[in-house]
Amino acid sequence: MTGSIGSKSHKSYSPEFKITVLNYLETHSQSEASRYFAVFPSTTIANWSRTYRKFGYNGLKPKPKGRQPTMGRKRIHPLTPEQQELADLKQENYQLKMKVAILEKLKALVDQRTEKNKRQ
């Protein structure tokens, strides 16, 4: 017995094929079009017709499967010149703070060595 009841395979049809079926539907019934093009269930054709009337050809194109990614892609918005200048100044300030921290650590190490040398 062949039929789509309980079938887990979902066939994907091209937009061109869907248009061909919809054109055939103008002169034939939905059940005839379903049998002629082997599109089961026949309500699939009714869905294509409704989608085509509402969205046109683009509505018949396949939709991406799955959920939209929520992470991983950052939306890049162009910064205004003031925002860019502020970002640059923040970056420069961070780099200068790191240099100061390194120099302070170096000075502490040098002072520690000279203190050891004085004791010996």
Order of alpha helices (4+ residues) and beta strands (2+ residues): alpha-alpha-alpha-alpha
